[in-house]
Amino acid sequence: MFKRWLNNLKYSQRAQSISPFFAMAFGDKAAAIEAQGKHVVKLNLGEPDFGAPPDVLTALKELATSNASLAYTSALGLPELRAAIANFYKTRH
């Protein structure tokens, strides 16, 4: 049912006149080249060809399997992080 609805969508003239997002076209080309078995380093979409560093994965696994609270932080962020950012800007700018 959803597919039928999706196929019947009508786009406004204004929407149809929007230029394509070329980065996505390059992503499609990269995927086509990869499908041919070639190695592609993807830089067009902020999509690296490597995963997270091992230390990050280890820390994530430890956090996910621990009983640590994963509650939201304050909307203003963690005080320690805010202080570190402020110090960075104070010393660099």
GISUL-V354851 format. One line per field, one symbol per residue. phi: phi as a letter, one per 20 degrees, with the letter a starting at -180 (. if undefined). A space follows every 10 residues. Layout:
BEGIN
phi=???
END
This chain:
BEGIN
phi=.ffffffefd efgfffefff efffffffff fffffeneec eedfdmdfec efggffffff ffffeeeffd ffeggenfgf fffffffgff eec
END
